[in-house]
């Protein structure tokens, strides 16, 4: 399942709170857009990201890095996500 997690990317805080759970990445992306608009922030500023969770979770659960990955197994990763913007 896809989830929005709150992630400040602080290594000393490995636990991430689940903000919402979704069946598809598209739904998660729409909810993320709504969150960004509500907060008035860009994606880099709102400390929220979409992940594929490897176990069953619900809103307000806590996950750690071994519980999730950026992409669902077998999901087509966009070209821009697989190549660096810099040389």
N, C-alpha and C positions, 0 to 999 in steps of 0.2 A: 504494500500500500504506500501511497505517497503521503508525505506529511510536510507541513511548514514547521520548522523548528526555529527557536530563538537561539542564535549563535553569535556571540560576541568575538569568537575566534581567540579567546584567551586560553592558552594551554593549561593554565592552572585551574581552569573551570571546565572539566571534561563533560559534565552533565548538561544536556540540552533539553529544554522544556518543549514539549509538543504543543504547538498553537492550534493546529487543526489537522484533520486526516481526510484524505481524498482517494477516490478510486482511480482517477486519471491525472496525469501531469497537467493536462489542459485545465482541468478544474482547479488544481493547485495554483497554476499560473494566474488564473482569473482572481482567485482569492488574494494572492500576493499583490496583484495590481491594486485591488481595493484597499488593502492594508497600507500600501505605499501612499495612495491618494489621501487616505484618512490621516496618516502621520505627516503628510506633506514632505516626504523624503524620497530620495532615489534608492534603488535597490541596495547599493553599497552602504547606505547610511542607516537602513532600518534594521540591521542585525537579524535578518530573517532569510532563510533559504529553504529551497525545496529539496527533499531527499527521498530516497526509496528506503523504507523501513523493512528490515528482514524478519520482524516479528509483529504480532498483533499489538497495537497500541491504541490509546484513545487520547483525546484532548487532555492536557495537563499532566500526562505521563512524562517521565524523564527517560531519555535515551543517552547512550554513550556511543563513541565512534564505532565500536564493533557491531552495534545494532543497525547501522544505516550506511548507505553509500550514495554518492551523488546521482548515479544512474541505475535504473532497474536492469537486472540481467537481461541481455538480449535487446535492450532498447537502443534505437538508432541515435547515436550521439551526434549533434550538429557539428558540421565541419569546423566552425569557428571555435568550438570547445576543445577540439583535439589538436589545434595548432596555435603556437604562441603568436601574439601580435608583434613581438619584437624579435630581432635576429639573434 
